[in-house]
Amino acid sequence: MNHWIVAPIVLPAILAPFIIMVLRFHLDLQRIFSVAGVVALLGIALTITAQASGGDIQVYELGDWPAPFGIVMVLDRMSAMMVLLTALLALPIVLYAIASGWDDRGKHFHALFHFQLMGVCGAFLTGDAFNLFVFFEVLLIASYGLMTHGGGAVRLKAGVQYVAYNLLGSTLFLFALGTIYGVTGTLNMADIAVRVAAIPAEDTALLRVGAVLLLLVFCIKAAVLPLHFWLPASYANAPLPVAALFAIMTKVGAYSILRMYTLAFGPDVEATQGLVGDWLQPAALVTLAVGAIGILGSRHIARMVAFCAIASMGTLLIAIAQFTPDATAAALYYVFHSTLATALLFLVADLIMERQGGAITPKPPMPQSGLIASLFFVGAIAMAGMPPLSGFVGKLLVLDASRDAADATAVWAVILIGSFVTIIGLARAGTLIFWKSHDTQVVLIDAPADDEDVPAQVAPEPQPGLAFTAVFGAVAGLILLTVFAGPALEYTSKTAEQLFTPENYISAVLGGEE
């Protein structure tokens, strides 16, 4: 078996407890091992992506027990791509957390960080629905600790709300898995696909209940309206480097929708035909609209970026909900862009809040104002989908893939109008924070009411040079994604083609035992 497949899970699973038990009183050593671990994870991710790019689907059987009886990890193009995205995102974030001193404001930051990476990578690689639940819980438990890192009553309150809401989602997840197991007798994803295809359409009522519950769980994770209301307060109140890492968490929900509803409950499966797209598309359109309005109406920069994350998920799910190879290829390209752009804006927001607070109001000029303004401008045009960055390419691909959709007019209208509103909202914020700050007649005013919901962040940066280097790393990722849009789209097109030929996945996992 190819042990590289399980390495993205094993590495952080070993490193996190090692940091807690051996390095807990040595912050410098924690930082060294943490960065080394992320770099090693990036190397592993590049290796498995190269292995998956040939099109072969590889299976790792834990304990040498074959599926569907044993737990399996599956490496295909999409899982490799998502692990690579996780590693690429983690490197600038861990460097920024070290440079800004965020890792020293509470206990066990680096251990929790690597437990989070373990859960995310495991969710992308698992071939078993129950172990998808297990990895969801691992990443959520780590995220609870990371979200309250640094303390504070406001952050603790938001963390409790976040925990309560996600516990509800976890409960629904168990109900969904129990229902599906009761109908199919298995939780291996490939085996579920085989058994669902064999169930007569007239006997699928309970199966459809389980599939709908599962979709609700994934929509909670992906912040689809009306299940999105946990995200603005949670992300805005979390330490912003942590919120930047959380940009990948909503993508876990989107990934799970793509995986389960192209493999087990696909659009061509008679038992569950028409189950997802009929209502996921309208929900995605409304999610994008609400996110854009939230950007325009936010009076705090952290909350504004949280609504940017919601708007980007709306655009992503519009493409996913069509369940066509072209739209899925566009969605996978946009996954990379939106994750990097959201993380970039959260890191820039932290730079701003460290210097002058987060209220979107005119204030005196901050240190490094010109450099931070340039970074904000790059993040804003990327998030709004303006040329020449990858956001423009991604939205153009989504629009092009939606031309033949039944509601193409609504899709085009919502995406274009939402982009316009996003541009206005981000331009308004940039004008008030940067341009008005140089007005000699600037008047200091009290922070708006929204500031009461976001803890103050005023500690000085110990290493501003490294912090800016980390932020420029996210910018470099967006630029490279734009420059190499052709090869990237070729990879995502082949990935979508692989997703929509589930028989290859089933044959690889079950090894002819289906």
C-alpha positions as CSV (number, residue, x, y, z in Angstrom):
1,M,0.0,0.0,0.0
2,N,1.0,3.6,-0.6
3,H,1.8,5.0,2.9
4,W,1.9,8.6,1.5
5,I,-1.9,8.5,1.5
6,V,-2.2,8.4,5.3
7,A,0.8,10.6,6.0
8,P,-1.2,13.9,6.0
9,I,-3.2,12.5,8.9
10,V,-0.5,10.8,10.8
11,L,2.0,13.7,10.7
12,P,-0.1,16.2,12.6
13,A,-1.6,13.5,14.8
14,I,1.9,12.7,16.1
15,L,3.2,16.3,16.1
16,A,0.3,17.8,18.1
17,P,0.6,15.6,21.2
18,F,4.4,15.8,21.0
19,I,4.1,19.6,21.2
20,I,1.7,19.4,24.2
21,M,3.7,16.8,26.2
22,V,7.3,17.7,25.4
23,L,7.4,21.3,24.3
24,R,4.6,22.9,26.2
25,F,6.9,25.2,28.2
26,H,9.2,26.1,25.2
27,L,7.4,28.4,22.8
28,D,10.4,28.8,20.5
29,L,10.7,25.1,20.0
30,Q,6.9,24.8,19.5
31,R,7.2,27.4,16.7
32,I,10.1,25.6,15.1
33,F,8.4,22.2,15.1
34,S,5.1,23.7,14.0
35,V,6.5,25.4,11.0
36,A,8.6,22.3,10.1
37,G,5.4,20.2,10.4
38,V,3.5,22.4,8.0
39,V,6.4,22.5,5.5
40,A,6.5,18.7,5.7
41,L,2.8,18.5,5.2
42,L,3.1,20.7,2.1
43,G,5.8,18.4,0.8
44,I,3.5,15.4,1.4
45,A,0.6,17.2,-0.3
46,L,2.7,17.9,-3.4
47,T,3.8,14.3,-3.5
48,I,0.3,12.8,-3.3
49,T,-1.1,15.4,-5.8
50,A,1.6,14.3,-8.3
51,Q,0.6,10.7,-7.7
52,A,-3.1,11.5,-8.2
53,S,-2.6,13.6,-11.3
54,G,-2.2,10.5,-13.4
55,G,-5.9,9.6,-12.8
56,D,-5.4,6.4,-10.8
57,I,-7.5,6.1,-7.6
58,Q,-5.4,4.6,-4.8
59,V,-6.8,3.1,-1.6
60,Y,-5.1,2.7,1.8
61,E,-6.7,-0.1,3.9
62,L,-6.1,0.5,7.7
63,G,-5.1,-2.8,9.4
64,D,-5.1,-4.4,5.9
65,W,-8.8,-4.9,6.2
66,P,-10.5,-4.6,2.8
67,A,-13.5,-2.4,2.2
68,P,-16.4,-2.4,3.1
69,F,-15.4,-4.1,6.3
70,G,-12.4,-2.0,7.1
71,I,-11.6,1.7,7.2
72,V,-10.1,3.0,4.0
73,M,-8.5,6.2,2.9
74,V,-8.9,7.1,-0.7
75,L,-6.7,9.2,-2.9
76,D,-8.1,10.7,-6.0
77,R,-7.7,14.0,-7.8
78,M,-10.2,15.9,-5.6
79,S,-8.9,14.7,-2.3
80,A,-5.3,15.4,-3.2
81,M,-6.2,18.9,-4.4
82,M,-8.0,19.7,-1.2
83,V,-5.1,18.4,1.0
84,L,-2.7,20.6,-1.1
85,L,-5.0,23.6,-0.6
86,T,-5.0,23.0,3.2
87,A,-1.2,22.8,3.3
88,L,-0.8,25.9,1.1
89,L,-3.2,27.8,3.4
90,A,-1.6,26.6,6.7
91,L,2.0,27.8,5.9
92,P,1.3,31.6,5.7
93,I,-1.1,31.4,8.6
94,V,1.3,29.7,11.0
95,L,4.0,32.1,10.0
96,Y,1.7,35.1,10.6
97,A,0.5,33.7,14.0
98,I,4.2,33.5,15.1
99,A,5.1,36.9,13.7
100,S,2.1,38.7,15.2
101,G,2.5,37.0,18.6
102,W,-1.0,35.4,18.4
103,D,0.4,32.0,19.3
104,D,1.7,33.5,22.6
105,R,-1.7,34.9,23.8
106,G,-3.1,31.6,25.0
107,K,-2.1,28.0,25.6
108,H,-1.6,25.2,23.1
109,F,-2.1,27.2,19.9
110,H,0.3,25.1,17.8
111,A,-1.0,21.8,19.1
112,L,-4.6,22.8,18.4
113,F,-3.5,24.1,15.0
114,H,-2.1,20.7,14.0
115,F,-5.1,18.8,15.4
116,Q,-7.2,21.1,13.1
117,L,-5.0,20.1,10.1
118,M,-5.4,16.5,11.0
119,G,-9.2,16.7,11.0
120,V,-9.4,18.7,7.8
121,C,-7.0,16.3,5.9
122,G,-8.7,13.3,7.3
123,A,-12.1,14.5,6.1
124,F,-10.7,15.0,2.6
125,L,-9.1,11.5,2.4
126,T,-11.6,9.2,4.2
127,G,-13.7,6.8,2.1
128,D,-16.1,6.0,5.0
129,A,-19.0,8.2,6.0
130,F,-18.7,7.5,9.7
131,N,-15.1,8.4,9.7
132,L,-16.0,11.6,7.9
133,F,-18.1,12.3,11.0
134,V,-15.1,11.4,13.2
135,F,-12.8,13.8,11.4
136,F,-15.5,16.5,11.4
137,E,-15.5,16.2,15.2
138,V,-11.7,16.3,15.4
139,L,-11.5,19.5,13.4
140,L,-14.4,21.0,15.4
141,I,-12.9,20.2,18.8
142,A,-9.7,21.8,17.7
143,S,-11.6,24.8,16.3
144,Y,-13.3,25.3,19.7
145,G,-10.0,25.8,21.4
146,L,-8.6,27.9,18.6
147,M,-11.6,30.2,18.5
148,T,-11.4,31.1,22.2
149,H,-7.6,31.4,22.0
150,G,-6.5,34.6,23.8
151,G,-9.6,34.7,26.1
152,G,-12.0,37.5,26.6
153,A,-15.7,37.4,27.5
154,V,-16.9,38.3,24.0
155,R,-14.8,35.6,22.4
156,L,-15.9,33.0,25.0
157,K,-19.6,33.9,24.4
158,A,-19.2,33.5,20.6
159,G,-17.3,30.3,21.2
160,V,-20.1,28.8,23.3
161,Q,-22.6,29.7,20.6
162,Y,-20.4,28.1,18.0
163,V,-20.0,25.0,20.0
164,A,-23.8,24.7,20.7
165,Y,-24.7,25.1,17.0
166,N,-22.1,22.7,15.8
167,L,-23.2,20.1,18.4
168,L,-26.6,20.3,16.8
169,G,-25.0,19.7,13.5
170,S,-23.1,16.7,14.8
171,T,-26.3,15.3,16.3
172,L,-28.0,15.6,12.9
173,F,-25.0,13.9,11.3
174,L,-25.4,10.9,13.6
175,F,-29.1,10.7,12.8
176,A,-28.4,10.8,9.1
177,L,-25.7,8.1,9.3
178,G,-28.0,5.9,11.4
179,T,-30.8,6.2,8.9
180,I,-28.5,5.5,5.9
181,Y,-27.0,2.5,7.7
182,G,-30.4,1.2,8.6
183,V,-31.4,1.2,4.9
184,T,-28.1,0.2,3.2
185,G,-26.3,-1.8,6.0
186,T,-23.0,0.0,5.3
187,L,-21.3,3.3,5.7
188,N,-18.5,2.8,3.2
189,M,-19.1,5.5,0.6
190,A,-18.5,3.2,-2.4
191,D,-20.6,0.4,-0.9
192,I,-23.4,2.9,-0.2
193,A,-23.3,3.9,-3.8
194,V,-23.6,0.2,-4.9
195,R,-26.5,-0.5,-2.6
196,V,-28.4,2.7,-3.2
197,A,-28.3,2.0,-7.0
198,A,-29.9,-1.4,-6.3
199,I,-32.8,-0.1,-4.2
200,P,-36.2,0.2,-6.1
201,A,-37.4,3.8,-6.4
202,E,-40.7,2.9,-4.5
203,D,-38.7,1.8,-1.4
204,T,-36.5,4.8,-1.0
205,A,-38.5,7.1,1.3
206,L,-36.3,6.4,4.4
207,L,-33.2,6.6,2.3
208,R,-34.2,10.0,1.0
209,V,-34.8,11.2,4.6
210,G,-31.2,10.2,5.5
211,A,-29.8,11.8,2.4
212,V,-31.7,15.1,3.2
213,L,-30.4,15.1,6.8
214,L,-26.9,14.5,5.5
215,L,-27.2,17.4,3.1
216,L,-28.5,19.7,6.0
217,V,-25.3,18.8,8.0
218,F,-23.1,19.7,5.1
219,C,-25.0,22.9,4.5
220,I,-24.4,23.9,8.1
221,K,-20.7,23.4,7.6
222,A,-20.8,25.3,4.3
223,A,-22.8,28.2,5.9
224,V,-25.7,27.9,3.4
225,L,-28.6,30.2,4.1
226,P,-30.6,29.9,6.4
227,L,-28.0,27.8,8.2
228,H,-25.3,30.4,8.0
229,F,-26.1,32.6,11.0
230,W,-23.3,31.0,13.2
231,L,-20.6,32.2,10.9
232,P,-20.4,36.1,11.1
233,A,-20.2,36.3,14.8
234,S,-17.9,33.2,15.1
235,Y,-15.4,34.3,12.5
236,A,-15.4,38.0,13.5
237,N,-14.8,37.2,17.2
238,A,-12.2,34.6,16.7
239,P,-8.5,35.5,16.5
240,L,-8.2,36.6,12.9
241,P,-5.3,34.2,11.9
242,V,-7.6,31.5,13.2
243,A,-10.5,32.8,11.1
244,A,-8.2,32.7,8.1
245,L,-7.6,29.0,8.8
246,F,-11.3,28.6,9.2
247,A,-11.7,29.6,5.5
248,I,-11.0,25.9,4.7
249,M,-13.6,24.6,7.1
250,T,-16.6,25.8,5.0
251,K,-14.9,24.1,2.0
252,V,-15.1,20.8,3.9
253,G,-18.9,21.1,3.8
254,A,-18.7,21.9,0.0
255,Y,-16.3,19.0,-0.6
256,S,-18.6,16.6,1.3
257,I,-21.6,17.7,-0.8
258,L,-19.6,17.0,-4.0
259,R,-18.3,13.7,-2.8
260,M,-21.5,12.2,-1.5
261,Y,-23.9,13.6,-4.1
262,T,-21.8,12.6,-7.1
263,L,-20.9,9.2,-5.7
264,A,-23.7,7.7,-3.5
265,F,-26.6,10.0,-4.2
266,G,-25.7,11.2,-7.6
267,P,-28.0,13.1,-10.1
268,D,-28.3,9.9,-12.2
269,V,-29.3,7.6,-9.3
270,E,-33.0,7.0,-9.6
271,A,-33.5,6.6,-5.9
272,T,-32.3,10.1,-5.0
273,Q,-32.8,11.9,-8.4
274,G,-33.6,15.6,-8.0
275,L,-32.9,15.5,-4.3
276,V,-30.2,18.2,-4.1
277,G,-30.2,20.6,-7.0
278,D,-33.8,21.6,-6.8
279,W,-33.4,23.5,-3.5
280,L,-29.6,23.9,-3.2
281,Q,-29.4,26.3,-6.1
282,P,-32.0,28.8,-4.7
283,A,-30.4,28.6,-1.3
284,A,-27.0,29.3,-2.8
285,L,-28.3,32.3,-4.7
286,V,-29.8,33.7,-1.5
287,T,-26.6,33.0,0.4
288,L,-24.6,35.1,-2.2
289,A,-27.2,37.9,-2.0
290,V,-27.2,38.0,1.8
291,G,-23.4,37.9,1.9
292,A,-23.1,40.8,-0.5
293,I,-25.6,42.9,1.5
294,G,-23.7,42.0,4.7
295,I,-20.5,43.3,3.2
296,L,-22.2,46.6,2.3
297,G,-23.8,47.0,5.7
298,S,-20.9,45.9,8.0
299,R,-19.4,48.6,10.3
300,H,-16.5,46.4,11.5
301,I,-13.9,45.0,9.3
302,A,-13.8,41.5,10.8
303,R,-17.5,41.1,10.4
304,M,-17.2,42.4,6.8
305,V,-14.7,39.8,5.9
306,A,-16.9,37.1,7.5
307,F,-19.7,38.2,5.1
308,C,-17.1,38.0,2.3
309,A,-16.7,34.3,3.3
310,I,-20.5,33.8,3.1
311,A,-20.7,35.5,-0.3
312,S,-17.9,33.4,-1.7
313,M,-19.6,30.2,-0.5
314,G,-22.8,31.3,-2.3
315,T,-20.9,31.6,-5.6
316,L,-19.2,28.2,-5.0
317,L,-22.4,26.4,-4.2
318,I,-24.2,28.0,-7.2
319,A,-21.7,26.1,-9.4
320,I,-21.8,22.9,-7.3
321,A,-25.6,22.7,-7.3
322,Q,-25.7,22.3,-11.1
323,F,-23.9,18.9,-10.8
324,T,-22.4,19.1,-14.3
325,P,-18.8,18.4,-15.2
326,D,-18.2,22.0,-16.5
327,A,-19.8,23.6,-13.5
328,T,-17.9,21.3,-11.1
329,A,-14.6,22.2,-12.8
330,A,-15.4,25.9,-12.3
331,A,-16.3,25.2,-8.7
332,L,-13.1,23.4,-7.9
333,Y,-11.1,26.3,-9.4
334,Y,-13.1,28.8,-7.4
335,V,-12.5,26.7,-4.2
336,F,-8.8,27.5,-4.5
337,H,-9.3,31.1,-5.2
338,S,-12.0,31.8,-2.5
339,T,-10.0,30.1,0.2
340,L,-6.9,32.1,-0.4
341,A,-8.7,35.4,-1.0
342,T,-10.7,35.0,2.3
343,A,-7.6,34.1,4.3
344,L,-5.8,37.1,2.8
345,L,-8.6,39.5,3.8
346,F,-8.7,38.1,7.4
347,L,-4.9,38.6,7.7
348,V,-5.1,42.1,6.3
349,A,-8.0,42.8,8.7
350,D,-5.8,41.7,11.6
351,L,-3.0,44.0,10.5
352,I,-5.5,46.9,10.5
353,M,-7.1,45.9,13.9
354,E,-3.7,45.7,15.6
355,R,-2.9,49.3,14.6
356,Q,-6.2,51.2,14.9
357,G,-9.0,48.9,15.8
358,G,-11.6,47.4,13.6
359,A,-14.3,50.0,13.2
360,I,-14.8,51.1,9.6
361,T,-14.5,54.8,10.4
362,P,-12.0,57.6,9.7
363,K,-9.0,57.5,12.1
364,P,-5.5,58.9,12.1
365,P,-3.0,57.2,9.7
366,M,-1.6,53.9,10.9
367,P,2.0,52.6,10.7
368,Q,2.7,51.0,7.2
369,S,-0.6,52.5,6.0
370,G,0.4,52.4,2.3
371,L,1.5,48.8,2.3
372,I,-1.5,47.6,4.2
373,A,-3.8,49.6,1.9
374,S,-2.1,47.9,-1.1
375,L,-2.7,44.5,0.4
376,F,-6.3,45.3,1.2
377,F,-6.8,46.5,-2.4
378,V,-5.4,43.2,-3.8
379,G,-7.7,41.2,-1.5
380,A,-10.7,43.3,-2.3
381,I,-10.4,43.0,-6.1
382,A,-9.7,39.3,-5.7
383,M,-12.8,38.8,-3.5
384,A,-15.1,41.0,-5.7
385,G,-14.0,39.1,-8.8
386,M,-12.4,42.0,-10.7
387,P,-9.7,41.5,-13.3
388,P,-6.9,40.6,-13.5
389,L,-6.8,38.2,-10.5
390,S,-8.2,34.7,-10.2
391,G,-11.5,35.9,-8.8
392,F,-12.4,37.3,-12.2
393,V,-11.4,34.0,-13.9
394,G,-13.3,31.9,-11.3
395,K,-16.5,33.9,-11.6
396,L,-16.3,33.9,-15.4
397,L,-16.0,30.1,-15.4
398,V,-19.0,29.8,-13.1
399,L,-21.0,32.2,-15.3
400,D,-20.0,30.3,-18.5
401,A,-20.9,26.9,-16.9
402,S,-24.3,28.3,-16.0
403,R,-25.4,29.4,-19.5
404,D,-27.4,26.3,-20.1
405,A,-28.9,26.0,-16.6
406,A,-32.7,26.2,-16.2
407,D,-32.3,29.4,-14.0
408,A,-29.4,30.9,-15.9
409,T,-30.9,34.4,-15.9
410,A,-31.2,34.4,-12.1
411,V,-27.7,33.0,-11.7
412,W,-26.1,35.6,-13.9
413,A,-28.1,38.4,-12.3
414,V,-27.3,37.4,-8.7
415,I,-23.6,36.8,-9.4
416,L,-23.1,40.1,-11.3
417,I,-25.2,42.2,-9.0
418,G,-23.6,40.6,-5.9
419,S,-20.2,41.3,-7.4
420,F,-21.1,45.0,-7.9
421,V,-22.5,45.3,-4.3
422,T,-19.3,43.6,-3.0
423,I,-17.2,46.1,-4.9
424,I,-19.1,49.0,-3.4
425,G,-18.9,47.6,0.1
426,L,-15.2,46.9,0.0
427,A,-14.5,50.3,-1.7
428,R,-16.5,52.0,1.0
429,A,-14.4,50.3,3.7
430,G,-11.1,51.0,2.1
431,T,-12.0,54.7,1.6
432,L,-13.0,55.2,5.2
433,I,-10.0,53.3,6.6
434,F,-7.2,54.5,4.4
435,W,-8.2,57.6,2.4
436,K,-10.2,59.4,5.0
437,S,-7.4,58.7,7.5
438,H,-5.2,61.2,5.7
439,D,-7.8,64.0,5.7
440,T,-6.6,66.8,7.9
441,Q,-10.2,67.4,9.1
442,V,-10.6,63.8,10.3
443,V,-12.7,63.6,13.4
444,L,-12.4,60.7,15.9
445,I,-15.7,59.2,16.7
446,D,-16.7,56.4,19.0
447,A,-16.7,52.9,17.7
448,P,-20.1,51.8,16.3
449,A,-22.3,49.4,18.2
450,D,-20.9,46.5,16.1
451,D,-17.6,47.0,17.9
452,E,-19.2,45.7,21.1
453,D,-19.4,42.3,19.5
454,V,-15.7,42.1,18.5
455,P,-12.9,42.0,21.1
456,A,-10.2,44.6,20.9
457,Q,-6.9,43.6,19.4
458,V,-4.2,46.2,20.2
459,A,-1.1,44.3,21.0
460,P,2.0,45.4,19.0
461,E,3.5,43.1,16.4
462,P,6.8,41.5,17.6
463,Q,8.0,40.7,14.0
464,P,6.1,42.9,11.4
465,G,8.5,41.9,8.6
466,L,7.6,38.2,8.9
467,A,3.9,39.1,9.3
468,F,4.0,41.0,6.0
469,T,5.9,38.2,4.3
470,A,3.2,35.7,5.3
471,V,0.5,38.0,3.9
472,F,2.4,38.4,0.7
473,G,2.6,34.6,0.5
474,A,-1.3,34.5,0.2
475,V,-1.0,37.2,-2.4
476,A,1.5,35.1,-4.3
477,G,-0.9,32.2,-4.2
478,L,-3.6,34.3,-5.9
479,I,-1.2,35.5,-8.5
480,L,0.1,32.0,-9.3
481,L,-3.5,30.8,-9.6
482,T,-4.1,33.5,-12.1
483,V,-0.9,33.0,-14.1
484,F,-1.4,29.2,-14.2
485,A,-5.1,29.3,-14.7
486,G,-4.8,27.1,-17.8
487,P,-3.1,24.2,-16.1
488,A,-5.2,24.6,-13.0
489,L,-8.4,24.5,-15.0
490,E,-7.1,21.4,-16.9
491,Y,-6.6,19.7,-13.6
492,T,-10.0,20.6,-12.2
493,S,-11.7,19.5,-15.5
494,K,-10.1,16.1,-15.2
495,T,-11.1,16.0,-11.5
496,A,-14.7,16.8,-12.4
497,E,-14.6,14.1,-15.1
498,Q,-13.3,11.6,-12.5
499,L,-16.1,12.6,-10.0
500,F,-18.8,12.0,-12.6
501,T,-17.5,8.5,-13.4
502,P,-18.1,7.0,-9.9
503,E,-17.8,3.5,-11.2
504,N,-14.0,3.9,-11.2
505,Y,-14.0,5.0,-7.5
506,I,-16.3,2.1,-6.6
507,S,-14.1,-0.4,-8.4
508,A,-10.9,0.9,-6.8
509,V,-12.3,0.9,-3.3
510,L,-14.2,-2.4,-3.4
511,G,-11.6,-4.2,-5.5
512,G,-14.1,-6.1,-7.5
513,E,-16.1,-7.2,-4.5
514,E,-19.2,-5.1,-5.3
